[in-house]
Amino acid sequence: MSPQARKDTSEQAEFRSYCRDWLSQHDAGTPAVRLPQSAIEIMHREQLDYLRRWQGEAYAAGLIGCDYPVAEGGGGRKDCQRVANQEMARAGKPFLPNILGLGMAAPTLHFHAQPALKERLLPGLFSCSDIWCQGFSEPGAGSDLANVQTFAERKGDKWIINGHKVWTSLAHFADWMILLLRTDKSSKYDGLSYFVVPIKAALGKGVTVRPLIKITGETGFNEVFFDDLEISDDYRLDEVGKGWQVAQTTLLHERGAGPMVTPSSGRGSAKASAVGDAYGLIDLAKNSLRDGQCAADDPLLRDDIMQMIIRQEGSKQGARRAKVEGLCEHPMRIPLQAKLVMSEIRQDNAAVAIDILGAQSSLSINDDNAPAGGEWPLAYMNSYGITIAAGASEIQRNILGERILGMAKSK
Ligand SMILES: Cc1cc2nc3c(=O)[nH]c(=O)nc-3n(C[C@H](O)[C@H](O)[C@H](O)COP(=O)(O)OP(=O)(O)OC[C@H]3O[C@@H](n4cnc5c(N)ncnc54)[C@H](O)[C@@H]3O)c2cc1C
């Protein structure tokens, strides 16, 4: 029995057994194309269709949206999404592509949308018939998110939107967007309101999506321009001027503290990829040469790999510690530090891989001779984005310092 299964309630144990049976009988099939390393690097329709089909099947089987009310398209269970996630990862199933929808839009809708809106939107989000993206960042509003300037002007029961969002992951495929907008220029925080927008339906009618090409050649994120886009007031979440408070729900989930509130995010799981993982470095070293010898025999490299495994395992144990009453003095500390710690570990893992590969790290995924399919150099380049997305490491450290350690606020 796995350590996770040992703590199951009777409902979770029964559900775990159901998940295992279903997952053992349902294969996602072999993709016809190379899959990206994560959802925010989906570039091609074929990649999306494969992953989308898998999410749809998992939802139909009850493995997604488990803890949401039945009326919202969920399974009406209690604390079972965690179980489904563990079992999908254990079975090595593909990752769920609607990551921004499951991880952020769904809990935000659940807590802040009118019943009719969430009942309309959540089933399509869970099944992946609708892809979601997040329109928060702007050229002048990243770390200082409350500086959002994209403006929504009220005209009766409609809003007219003008402005420019940037770094919008998955917008090139998205049907819907969660959108933080300024509705009052006289107040920074109270001048923000929160909306959902059917961006695919509005393409060419007030919305333009322009992909940004990354150093890796991938088009993971985009610029999104709004020119007099008209939307109904029915798409507003919570009250006018309460956008900052609604955005805190989204950010709490984006930064990994979502499972502390219910329903759990239903972010779903990814196949445990050897790329980016410290244990994957062992195989890479065994199959690489260094000064004509097997790289795994180099004592300095062996030490680097061990250090990464220790850090990775330490981080996992920390996450377990957060669940044991009395062992964690501040329950939000570990979830809040998870994104910071894991993104930096993955970046350092990839740096060790580059060291192991030496000159061969210049071979990309398009080169037939690239060791391990060229995935490690790609992971190395993408790892820099992960330490910035969802709040840069410096900002995460500020949050931990101020909110957990009680240090003086940064100016
Ligand atoms: C891969 C990726 C995917 C993304 N996806 C999305 C998305 O889907 N939707 C979306 O809305 N946004 C998305 N973003 C944007 C992301 O949220 C912002 O990049 C991030 O919040 C940082 O903002 P910025 O890029 O404007 O940098 P800035 O805020 O300009 O920061 C620049 C540097 O200054 C530092 N800094 C700024 N303020 C402080 C401070 N007070 N104290 C210490 N250091 C500070 C930062 O840490 C950083 O190193 C994505 C970004 C990446 C990299």
PDBQT file of the ligand as one rigid body, heavy atoms in Angstrom, charges set to zero:
ROOT
HETATM    1  C1  LIG A 501       6.346  30.844 -18.954  1.00  0.00    +0.000 C 
HETATM    2  C2  LIG A 501       5.450  31.973 -18.546  1.00  0.00    +0.000 A 
HETATM    3  C3  LIG A 501       4.082  31.855 -18.656  1.00  0.00    +0.000 A 
HETATM    4  C4  LIG A 501       3.254  32.922 -18.291  1.00  0.00    +0.000 A 
HETATM    5  N1  LIG A 501       1.894  32.776 -18.454  1.00  0.00    +0.000 NA
HETATM    6  C5  LIG A 501       1.080  33.814 -18.131  1.00  0.00    +0.000 A 
HETATM    7  C6  LIG A 501      -0.325  33.728 -18.368  1.00  0.00    +0.000 A 
HETATM    8  O1  LIG A 501      -0.832  32.738 -18.871  1.00  0.00    +0.000 OA
HETATM    9  N2  LIG A 501      -1.096  34.784 -18.041  1.00  0.00    +0.000 N 
HETATM   10  C7  LIG A 501      -0.587  35.931 -17.470  1.00  0.00    +0.000 A 
HETATM   11  O2  LIG A 501      -1.352  36.827 -17.165  1.00  0.00    +0.000 OA
HETATM   12  N3  LIG A 501       0.749  36.048 -17.248  1.00  0.00    +0.000 NA
HETATM   13  C8  LIG A 501       1.590  35.022 -17.576  1.00  0.00    +0.000 A 
HETATM   14  N4  LIG A 501       2.951  35.131 -17.371  1.00  0.00    +0.000 N 
HETATM   15  C9  LIG A 501       3.486  36.394 -16.870  1.00  0.00    +0.000 C 
HETATM   16  C10 LIG A 501       4.024  36.325 -15.449  1.00  0.00    +0.000 C 
HETATM   17  O3  LIG A 501       2.977  36.312 -14.501  1.00  0.00    +0.000 OA
HETATM   18  C11 LIG A 501       4.940  37.550 -15.279  1.00  0.00    +0.000 C 
HETATM   19  O4  LIG A 501       6.036  37.381 -16.150  1.00  0.00    +0.000 OA
HETATM   20  C12 LIG A 501       5.465  37.672 -13.863  1.00  0.00    +0.000 C 
HETATM   21  O5  LIG A 501       4.432  38.027 -12.969  1.00  0.00    +0.000 OA
HETATM   22  C13 LIG A 501       6.582  38.738 -13.777  1.00  0.00    +0.000 C 
HETATM   23  O6  LIG A 501       6.157  39.935 -14.326  1.00  0.00    +0.000 OA
HETATM   24  P1  LIG A 501       7.032  40.695 -15.437  1.00  0.00    +0.000 P 
HETATM   25  O7  LIG A 501       7.405  39.707 -16.493  1.00  0.00    +0.000 OA
HETATM   26  O8  LIG A 501       6.272  41.900 -15.841  1.00  0.00    +0.000 OA
HETATM   27  O9  LIG A 501       8.375  41.120 -14.698  1.00  0.00    +0.000 OA
HETATM   28  P2  LIG A 501       8.584  42.375 -13.746  1.00  0.00    +0.000 P 
HETATM   29  O10 LIG A 501       7.437  42.472 -12.793  1.00  0.00    +0.000 OA
HETATM   30  O11 LIG A 501       8.890  43.554 -14.585  1.00  0.00    +0.000 OA
HETATM   31  O12 LIG A 501       9.857  41.934 -12.928  1.00  0.00    +0.000 OA
HETATM   32  C14 LIG A 501      11.187  41.982 -13.492  1.00  0.00    +0.000 C 
HETATM   33  C15 LIG A 501      12.171  41.532 -12.414  1.00  0.00    +0.000 C 
HETATM   34  O13 LIG A 501      12.106  42.417 -11.281  1.00  0.00    +0.000 OA
HETATM   35  C16 LIG A 501      11.870  41.688 -10.088  1.00  0.00    +0.000 C 
HETATM   36  N5  LIG A 501      10.997  42.437  -9.174  1.00  0.00    +0.000 N 
HETATM   37  C17 LIG A 501       9.880  43.132  -9.532  1.00  0.00    +0.000 A 
HETATM   38  N6  LIG A 501       9.307  43.651  -8.420  1.00  0.00    +0.000 NA
HETATM   39  C18 LIG A 501      10.070  43.288  -7.362  1.00  0.00    +0.000 A 
HETATM   40  C19 LIG A 501      10.008  43.511  -5.939  1.00  0.00    +0.000 A 
HETATM   41  N7  LIG A 501       8.997  44.209  -5.381  1.00  0.00    +0.000 N 
HETATM   42  N8  LIG A 501      10.978  42.971  -5.141  1.00  0.00    +0.000 NA
HETATM   43  C20 LIG A 501      11.988  42.226  -5.696  1.00  0.00    +0.000 A 
HETATM   44  N9  LIG A 501      12.119  41.990  -7.041  1.00  0.00    +0.000 NA
HETATM   45  C21 LIG A 501      11.175  42.505  -7.846  1.00  0.00    +0.000 A 
HETATM   46  C22 LIG A 501      11.157  40.412 -10.537  1.00  0.00    +0.000 C 
HETATM   47  O14 LIG A 501      11.321  39.363  -9.627  1.00  0.00    +0.000 OA
HETATM   48  C23 LIG A 501      11.866  40.123 -11.864  1.00  0.00    +0.000 C 
HETATM   49  O15 LIG A 501      13.064  39.443 -11.636  1.00  0.00    +0.000 OA
HETATM   50  C24 LIG A 501       3.806  34.100 -17.756  1.00  0.00    +0.000 A 
HETATM   51  C25 LIG A 501       5.203  34.225 -17.649  1.00  0.00    +0.000 A 
HETATM   52  C26 LIG A 501       6.011  33.189 -18.037  1.00  0.00    +0.000 A 
HETATM   53  C27 LIG A 501       7.498  33.377 -17.919  1.00  0.00    +0.000 C 
ENDROOT
TORSDOF 0
